[in-house]
Amino acid sequence: MTVSRKTWLMLSAAIVAFPAAATAQSKPGQVEVPQSDQTTTAAPGAAGSTSSTTSPQGPSQVGQSQASQSYAEQDGLQDIIVTAQQRGENLQKAAVPVAVVSGADLLNSGVRGIDTLGKLVPSLVVAGGGQGNLIFIRGVGNFSFIASSDPAAAYNFDGVYVGRSSATFGTFYDLERVEVLKGPQGTLYGRNATAGAINILPVQPRYGENSGYASASYGNYNEVQAEGAVNIGLGENAGLRLSGTYTRHDGYLNDGTQTDDSAGVRAQLKVALTPNLTVRIEGDYAQQRGIGGGSSYVGKYAFNPGTGQYVVTPSNLPNDEGLFTTAAQAYRTANGTAGSIAGRLLDPLAVRPFQHNDVYGIAYHVDWRTPIGTFSVVPAWRHARKDNLNTESGQEIGNTQEANQYSIETRLVSNGGGLIEYIVGAYYFSEGIKDDIHNSAGSVANFQKSNFTTHSPSAYGRLTLHATDWLRFTGGARYTEDHKRFFDNDFRTLAIVCVLPTGCPTAPLLPYTPTFAQQPNAPAVSGGRNVVAPGVLEARADSFPSGSLDTSKVTYRGAIEIDAGPRSLLYASVETGYRAGGFNAASTYSPENITAFTVGSKNRFLDNKLQLNLEAFYWKYRDQQLTYLGIDPTGRLGVLTANVGRSTIKGVEVEARALVTPTTTLSANVQYLDAKYNSFGYLSPAPPFSGCGVQASGTLFSVNCSGRPSLNSPKWTVNLGGQQVIPFGDYQVVLDADTQYRSGRYTGFEYIAQEYVSHSWVTNASLSFGAKDGKYIIGAYVRNITNSRYQIYGTPVPATNLIINIVAPPRTYGLRLSTKF
């Protein structure tokens, strides 16, 4: 990407803004915020609630434990304004499957990232690890954190798509709200996504106001969490907002891994150049340091040629043991096999993991309100740098990665109130990635330097016809192109091979080194072999694959909406989505497609004190992509992606909230999910360790997992919450409690028993005391009261014949102080 192109992207907003400023009528005084800029003020409610009020001037101050309104003054459930459909609208009038969590609820519940958001959103399951966040929405997702694959769920920060799952940290602070759109987003969003979209929306600057907030907590594991913001009014038509966050804790596993040491800062300048023209500039930076993720050994597996079956021996280690304790290292060296060396066991892990990751970006948001609607232009640039050593798979895998992405979106959103409402727009996304992976599994070491580029233009439109004052029809479509290129400019594989019939139990293993040149006994050329011990050869094989993939797709949405009463909405929709194909080292895979049917009802009863929303969904998935750790057709171990077949996902979700008294709020959310693979098959070059059906097919093995449930798709998910406020004059005590139950699900690709979680139940509670206006608050919290360390990811590792897993955080507790000014 050239500097001139980057400069054009960053200045494109100004190119649009100057003609607008020249033609717009300038008036001093109060500025009307465009529809696309409407935001909300978080209102009190139980964790995971969606209540808030509209701010007519712009974003109000949130991210505090309490809103300015006293709990005791509530006489009904409040509304929330969302922009899930690119225009401001009441959540209860939005005919889309979307869950919303306010910034205040995120702060109260201790959610500091996408990896823990799932405890507030039943349809969301996130497997967080040292390499990135793997997102599943209603069983749709994949285990993809590699540069050659796109995520199934789109992650959008402040209206800008984030292409790398490893770059989705450092955004969960000073937030207005988080919107989780469930199902394909095939028309309005910049990158087509089959699972859904997660929109992270920060609090915007307020004009003419000096204010702020701060919150800090300390808990066990030496956990420190702090965040805050300062809003500076620069006159009646401008505002500057500065925000920051810091989080750290010691390791959650016995070996000191599974730590967090992260920080982030954000600056926003918002200026109303005229009553109709607003420009907002946003810049942010976040970093991750320390050790990072960790895992534990579940057991070992070995193939029995006589029975044609694999035999599993449990490790009998605690699931929070980690890999670096004395017991774990002893287990590894007594049970882990070293691949192609007969009789050779593994050496201890020699290098501890670390992470040194940075993300930063800048975006312009230009909104020009005209008689025909609001023109918006959002050019953005984001950079992500990853430098880490990860051992979660029981191997030492180093990765340095530089990812640059550029995007620009232009859209016109019509003014509301007419017979026809419309949205038209265009979007362009470009990404360049330089990826360097180096790993050692004992008998095999890989050194791979790759370059990936993606260019994706698209255009979209949506029309809504108001047939009557209670009946609306909506239709929309998007045309998307994806142009992908890749090449490996330096791919070297080393292997230690035993040539003695008696085995080589003392053969030297390949050490982990960050570069190929540091390998002590590597052959000088590809195809070469060096004798490193009697009967032991070290072989080298180079390859330089490259490829290109060009795909295009038209996706669409159709919907009908009926106002069944003043506070009741009925809707039905059909929407399609697609996700582009990509590359493995030796092959390509095709795009995947999904069609989703939804029927829903949103209602308020009992004088606005009871909310009851129902939704039924039916999704058909085709050419589904799935990413897994395996051996490719050339015999190399790696993370692979394949089109495995078709699946059907159906279910019902019921959400209820009740203001039982002016100071008592109860909430419940229940999801029933029936997600199965109709056709799920793939080929393996070796007898696979799988719980599915396996048959020999020539020199390969055919694996059939048809009829199996989709991954990370619990049949039942239940969220319950309650809040009680006890007033004491100008002060109050607030008690919060919530719990989440998830039934059994598979957390890994192979469908073995060691990847199955029977169920999980996590309960949290908090108690706070402070002023009703939220000026200052002191509180205590406990999360995961029962210390449920359930598995969030598990997999066998073919290079070592060991099974590892990653588990959820333990019970944590502490004190929190907060203030606003």
N, C-alpha and C positions, 0 to 999 in steps of 0.2 A: 504494500500500500504506500503510495507516494505521499510526501508531505503536502503537495498541492491539493491532493484529493481530501486529505484530512482538514486542511484549512478551508476548503470550499464547504465541507460539511458543517464545520463550526460556525461559519459566517452565513450559512444559508438562511438562518432565522432572521438575521439583520436585513438580508436582501428582500425578504417578504415584508418585514416590519416597516421599512422606510417608505415604500409606496402607500402602505396602509396609514401611516402617520400623516402623510401629506394630504390624504383625502378625507380622513376622519375629522369630525368636528370636535374641536378642543373646548372643554368646559371645565372651569375650576370646581373644586368641591368634591362631594361624594362620588365615588366611582362604582358603577354597577358591575358585578363580577359576571363573566360569561358563564353559560350553563356548564360548560366542560370544566370549569374551575370550582364548582360548588363542592363544599366539603361539609363535614359534620363535627359536632361537639360530642365527645363521649359522655354518656350519661351513666349514672350508677346502675349496677345490675350484677347478677351472679356471673361468675367466670364463664366466658363463652357467650354472653348475651350479645344482642345486636341493637340495643336501644341507644338512640342519640337524637339530637335535635339539629335543625338546619340553622346555619349562621348566614344571615343575608349579606353581611359585609365581606365574608371570606372565612378562612379557616380560623376557628377558635383555638384556644390553648387546650391541648389534651396531653395525654401521656402522664396524667397525674392519678393519684389513687382515688381521688374524688373529683366530681365536677362541682361547679360553683353552686348549683342548685342543691338545696337540702334534700336528703332522702325523704324526710317526713312530709315534704311538700308535694310529693308525687300523687297525682290523682288518676293516672292512667299510664299505660305503656307508651313510651315515646317513639317517634319515628326516626328512621335513619335514611339519609340520602346517599345513594350509591351511584357510581359511574360505570357499572359493569357493562352497560350497553352504550358507552361513550357519550352519554348525556346524563345530567343529574335527574334522578327520579327516586321516589319513595320505594324502599326495599319491598314493602308489602304490595306495591303496584308493578314491580319488575317481574315480567313473565319469563324468568330464567331460573334454572337451578343454581343458586348461589348461597353460600354461607358467609357471614360477615362477623368479624371479631374487632371490637374497638381497641384503640390504643390503651385505654385505661384497663381493660380486661387483660390485655397482654402483660401489662406491668404487674397487675395483681396476681396473676397466675404464674409468674416467673418464666413465661415463654420468651426466650431470647433469640430464637432462630427457627427456621423452617423445620428443623429436626424434632422440635417439641410441639409444633403447632397442632399436630394430630390429636393431642389430648383435648383440644377444644373443638375440633371439627371431626365428627364421626366418620365421614366419608374419606378422610385423608389418612394414609399410612406412610410414614417416612422412615426409611432405614438410613440413619446417619452414621457415617464412618469417617475415617481419616482421609479418604479420597474424594468425598463429596456427599451430597444428600440425594438419595434415591427415592423419588416421589411416586406414590401409587394413589390414584383416586378411583375408588370403587373397583379395585382389582386391575385397573389399567395402569401400566407403568413398565419400567424395565430396570435392570441392574446396570445401567450404562453410566459410567463416569469417564469413558475414554474419549479422546479427541475426535475420533472418526464417527461418533454417533451423537445424534441429537436426543435430548430428553423427551419423554412422552408428555410431560406436563410443562407448560410454558411458565417460566418465572419472570414476572414483570415488575421491575422496581421503578416507581414514579413514572409509569407509562413507557418504560424502555425495557425491551426484552433482553434477558441475560442468557447468553448461549451456553455457558459451561456450568454444570452442576457443582463443580468445585468452587465457583465464584458466587455462590448464593449466600455467603455469610456477611455479617457486618451491616445489616440493614434494619434489624428489628429494634429500633429505638425512636422515640419522639414520633410515633406513628399516629395518623388520623384513624386508620383502620386497615384491615387485611381482608380482601375479598377472595374467596375460593370458589371459582366457577367449576361446576361439576359436569363433565362430559366434553365432547369435542367443541372447539371454538373455530369454526370453519369460515366465518365471514368477517368479524370485526377485528380480530387480533392479528398482530403483525406476523407472527410465526404460527402456522397451523399446528395445533396440538390435539392429539387424540384423547388424552386423559382429561384435560381441562387446563385451567390457567389459575395462577396465584398472583394476585395484584397487591403489591406492597405500596401503600400510599402514605407518605410522610405528611406531618403537619406543615402547612405553608405559612409564610410570613404574614403578619397582620399589619395593616396600615395604621400609622399614627399611634402605636401602642408600645409601651415599654413593659415587658412582663417576662416571666420565665418560671421554671420549675426545676427541682432537683430531687433525686431519689437514690438512696444507697442502702445496701443490705450486707450483712455479714452472717455466715453460717458455717456449719461443719464442712469438713474437707477444706478449711480455710477459704471458703468461697466468698468472693467479693463481687458484687454487682452494683454498678453505678451508672446512672444516665441523667441527662439534664439538657435544658435548652434555654436560650436567651433570645427574646424577640425585641428588636430595636425599631421603633417607629421613626422613619425618615420623612416626616411630614405626613400630610393626609393621604398621599397617593403612593407611598413607597414603604417598604418594610424589609428588614434584614433579620434572618433567623440563623442562629448558630447552635448546633446540637452535637452531643458527644455521648459515647458509651464506653464502658470498660468492664470486662468480665474475666475472672480467673478462678480456677479451683484446682486443688491437687487431684491426683489420679483416683478414679473410681475403681480401678482394678488393683489387686494386691501387688502387682509389679510396678505400680506407679504410672501406668499408662491410662489412657482415656481421660486426658486432662483438657483444660481450656485456658487459653491465655490470648484474649482477643480485645481489640479496641477499634473504634471508628469515630470519625468526625464528619460533619456535613454542614455546608453553608448554602444558604439560599438568599437571593436578592430578587424581590418582586416589585415591579414598578408599573403603575398605570400611566402610560404615556398620554393617553386621552381617555375620555369616558368609555370608549369602545375598544381600546387597544391596550393589552396587558402583556408584559414580557417578564418571565421568571427564568433566572439562571440558577441551576443547581449543580454543585460539585461535591463529591464525597470521596472518602478514603477509608479503607478498613484493612486490618492486618490480623493474621493468625501466627502465633509463635508457640514455643514449648514443644511438648512431646506429641500431643494429638491422640489419635484413636488407639484402641487396643482390642485384643481378642483373647480367646482361651481355647485350649485343646479339648474337644469333645470325645475323641477316640481315634482309633486307627481302623483301616479297612484293608483287606487282602483278598485277592482273587483265588478261589479254589478251582483248579482246572478239572478236578475229578467231578465236581458237582456243577460246574459252570456258574457258581454263585459267589457273591462277595460275603465275607465274614467280617462282622464289626466287633471290635473289642473296646468297651468304654474305657476312658482314661481315668475315671473316678476322681478327677480333679474338680474343685468348685468352679462354677461357671463364671466367677469373678476372679479367677486365679491370675489371668494374664499369661504371657509367654516367657517372661524373663525372670520369674522366681526360680529358686533352686529346684523346687519340685517340678516345675514346668520344663526347665532345661534338661533335667534328668529323664523325664518322660520322652522328650524329643529325641535324645541321643540313644534311648533304648528301643524306640518304636518307629521313628521316622526313617523311611527308606530313601536311598540316594539314587533313584531312577535306574539308569542303565548299568550300574555297578552291582553285580550279583553279590549279595551278602554284606554290602556296605551300608551302615547306618549313618544318620546325619550327625554333623557336628553341632554344637550349641550355636544359637544365634549370637553373632559376635558384635553387631552394631545396633545400638538402640535407635528407635525411630525419632524423627524430629519433623517439624513443619515450620516453614518460613514463607508464608503466602501473603500476597498483597493484591488488593483490587482497588481501582479508582476509576473515576469517570466524570464527565461533564455533560450536561444537557441543557438545551434551550427549550422553553415552552412559550410559544407566541400564540396568543388568542386575539382575534380581531372580530368583533361583533358587527354584523352588517344586517341590512333589512332581510336578506335571504338566509341568514344563519350565521354561525360562528365558524370562521376559518381558523384552524389550528395547524401549526407546524412544529414538529418536535425532532430536531436533529440531535444526535447523541454520539458520543464516543466512550467506550469502556475498555479498560485494559486489565488483564488478570495475569499475575505472575505466580507460578507455583514452583516451589523448591522444597521437596520433602523426601524423606525416607520412610516408607510404610512397611510394617511387618504384620499387618492384620491377617494376611493369608498364610502366615508361618514361613514366608520367604522375605528376603531383604530386597525390596523394590524401590529404587530411586526414580524420581521423576522431576525434571525441570521442564516447565512449559511456559511459553509466552503466547497469550491470546489477545489479539486486538480485534475489536468489532466496531463497525460503524453502521449507523442506521439513520434513516430519516423517514418520518411519516407526515403526510399532509392529509387533512380531512376537512369536510364541510358538514356541520351538523345543523339541521334546520331549526328555526325557532319553533317552540311548541305552540299548540293551540289550533293549528290548521287542520284542514281535511286530510292532508297528506303530510307526513313527516318523513324525512329522508336523511341518510348518512351516506356520503360518498368519500372515497379516499384512495390513496396509493401509499405503498410502503416499500422501502428498499433496505435490505440487510446484507452486510458484507462482513466476513470474518476470516482472519488469517491466523493459523496456529502453527507454532514451531514446538514440536514435542520431542523430548529426549527421555527415553525409558531405559533403565539399566537395572538388571536384576540377576540374582543368583539363587538357584534352587538346589545347590549342592553339586549335582553332576551336570547341570546345564546352566549356562549364563548367556543372557541375551543383551545386546546393545543395539538399540533401535532409535534412529533419528528420523523423524517424519515431518513433512509439511502438508498441511491441509488448508484448502481455501473453499469458501462457500460464498456464492452470490445468489441472492434470492429477491427478485422483484415481484410485486403483487399489486393488484387493484381490486377494490371491493365496493359494494353498494348495498344499501338496505332501504326498503320503503315500508312504511306503515300507513295503512288506509283506515281512517276512522269512519267506518260504514254508518254507525249511529253513535250516540253519546255513550253507549254501553258495549259496542261490538267493534273490534279492531282485527285487521288482518296484516300480517307481516311477511315479507319475502326478502331474501338477500342472497348474494353470491359473492365469491371471491375467486379470482384466478391467480394461481401461484406458480412460479417457476423456481426450480432449485438447480443450480449448476455447481457441482462439486468436483474438486481435483485433489489428488494426493500423490506424493512420491516419497519413497524412503531413500535418502541420499547416503545412508551408511547403516547397513543392517548386518551384524555379525553375530553368529551363534557359535558358542563353544560347547563341547560335550566331552565328558570323561567316559571312556568306554573300556570295559574289562574284556580282554580276549582270552583269559584263562578259563578252562572248563571248571576249575575248582573254585572260582570266584576270586574277588579282590577285596577282602574285608579291610585292608589297610591302605587302600588307594587314596591319594590326595584328592581333596575336593576343591572345586573352584571357589575362591573367596569372592565376597562382594567387593566390587570396586566401582567408583563413579564413572570411570572411563575404560575403554577397551585397552588402551596403552598400558594401564596399570596391572593388567593380568600377567602374572609372572611367567607362564609357560605357553602363551598363545602361539600357534603356528603363524608364520609370516604371511602366508597367502591363503586364500580360500581353497578348500580341498586339501590343505596340508594337514599332516598329523605329526605330533611330537610324542616320543616315548618319555613319560614322566615318572614311571616306576616299572618294575618288572611286570609285564603283562598288562600295563595300563597305558592307553593312548589318550592324548588330548587332540580332538579334531575340531576343525573350523569350517564353517559353511557360510558364505556371504550370499545375499540376494538383494536386488534393488527393484522391488516392485513399484509400479505406478498405475494410475488409473483415472478415469473420469466417469462421471455419472450425471446425466441431464434428465430431469423429470419435470412434469407439469401436471396440474390438476385443477379442476373446477369443483369447489365445495359450495354447499348451499344451506340455507335455513328457511323453513316455512313455519308459521305459527298463527294461532288464533287465540284471541283474548276476549273474555266476557266479564264485565262488571256485574256480578250477581247481586250486589248490594252496595251500600255506601262504603263498607269495609270488607268486601269479599270479592276475590278475583278467581276466575277459572281460566286455565290456559292449557293448550296442547301444542307441541312443536315436534318437528323432525329436523335434524341437523347432521351434516356429515363433516368429517375431518380426515386429514391425511398427514402422515409424517414421512419425510423424504427418506430414501434409502441411503446406503453408505458403504464403507469399505472394511474388510478384514485384510490381513496381510497377504492372503492368497486368493481372495474372492470378494465379490460384491454381494449386497443384499438389496431387495426391492423395497419400495415404499409400502407402508401399511395404511389401511383404510378402515374407517368406522362410521356406522350410521346409528344415530341415537334417537329414540322416540321417548317423549316425556309428556306426562299428563300431571297437572298440579292444581292445587287450590290453596290460596292464602286468605286468612280470615282473622278479624278481630271481633270479639263478642263482649257482652256484659259491660257496656259503657267503656269500651277500650281497655278493659282490665284482663282479658284473656286473649291470647294469640294462639291459633291452631293452624298450622301449615302441613299439607300433605303432598307427597310427590311420588309418582310411580314412574319407573324408567325401564326401558328395554333397549339394549345396545347389541349391535351385531358387528363383530370385529373380523377383518379379513387380512390375510398375509401378515399376521402379527409378528412383530420383531421381538426377539428375546435375547438378552445378553447374558453370558455365563462364562465361568472360568473353565477352560477346556483345552484340548489338543486339536490343532488345526490339521488339514489334510497333509501338510508337509511334516507333521510330527512335532511342531513347536508348541510349547505351552503359552497360552495367552488368554486375553479377554476377547471373546468372539461374539458376534451378533449374527443371528440367522432368522429367516422367515419360517416360523414353525407351524403356521396354520390359521385356524379360525376359532373364535370363541363367542359365546352368548352370555351377556350379563344382564340380569334383570333384578328388580327389587322394589322396595317401598321404603320411604323415609318419612317419619312423622316428627314434627317439632311443636312443642307446646311451651308457652311461657304464661305465667299468671302473676298478677299483682294481687296477692291474697288480701293484704292490708296495705295501707300507704307505706309501711315499713317492712313488708315481707314479700319477697319475690322467690318463686319456685320455677324451675325450668327442667325440661326433659326432651331428649332427642333420641329416637330409636330408628335404627336402620336395619332392614332385612336385605341381605344380598345373596343372590344365587348366581355365582359366576363360574362357568365351566368352559373348558376347551372342547370344542366339537371335533376339531381335527388338529392334532399336535404331534408332529413327527420330525425326526431329524436323523442324520447319519453320523456315526462315530467311527474313527479309524481303529479303535481298540475296544475290547469289551467294556462297556460303560458301567459305572457304578450308579445304578438307577433303580428307583422303585417302580418304574414303568415296564411295559413289555419290551423285551429285547429279542431280536432274531438276527442270525447271520445272513448277510446279503452280499455274497461274493467275498471280497476282501474287506468289506466294511460291515458294520453292525447297524441295523435299523432299530430305532427307539420309537415306541408309540405310547404317548401319554394322553391320548384322547380320552375324554370323560373325566379327567382330573380337574379339581377346582383351580381357578386362577390363583396366581401367587398373591400373597398379602391381601386376601379377600375373606375376612371373617364373615360367617353367615349372619351373626348378630353383633351389633355394636350399640351399646346403651350409654348415654351420657345423662347424668342427673346432677342437678345443682340447686342450691338454696342460699338465700342471704337474708339475714335478720339485722335490722338497724334498731338500736336502742337509744333514743334521744335523751340528752341531759342538758337542757337549756341550749347554750350555743355550742355544745359538744355532743359527740355521739360515739357509741361503740358499734362496730360493724363485725358481724360474724359471717364468714363465707365457708362453704363446703361444697365439694363436687367430687364425683366419682365416674369412672369410665370402665365398662366391661366390654371385652372383645372375645368372641368365641374362637374356636380352633382355626388355624391357618398354616399354610406352608410358607416358609421364609426363604427357600432356596429352589433352584432350578431342577434338582435331580429327584425330588419327591421321595427322599429317603426318610426313615423315621426320625433321624437326628435333625432334620430340618423342620419338623412339625412342632408347633406350639399349641398345646391343648386349649389354653385360654389365658387371659390376663385380666387383672383387676387392679386399677390404680386409683387411690383416693387421696385427696389433698384438702387442707383446711387452713384458714387464716383468721386472725383476730386483730383488730386495729382500734385505736382510740385517737380522736383528734377533733379539730374544729369542723363544724358543719360545712364551712366554705372551703375546706381543704387546705387552709393556709399552712397547717402543719399537722402531721400524722405520725404516730408511732405504732408499729405493728409487729406481730410474730407470725411465722408461717411454718408449716410442715408439708412436704410434698412426698408422694409415694409412701404413705404412712405404713403400709404393710411390708415395705422393702421388697417389692416384687421385681426381681432381676430377670425378667422374661427375655427370651431371645428375639432379637430384631433382624438378625441375618445369620444364616448358616450355610456352609458349603464344604464339600470334600475338595482337597487339593491334589490333583493327579500327580504332581511332581514329587510329592512326599508321602502319599497315602495316609495323610492325617486329615481329620475333620476339625474345622474351627468354627467358632461362632462369636458373634458380637451381641452383648446384652444391654438392656436399658439401664439408665442411671439408677443409683440406689436411693434410699430414703435420705432426704436433705431437710434441714431446718435452720432457722435463723431469725434475726431481727431486721426490720426495715424502718428507715426514717425517710420522710418525704416532706417537701414544702413547696409552696408556690408563692409567687410575688408578682 
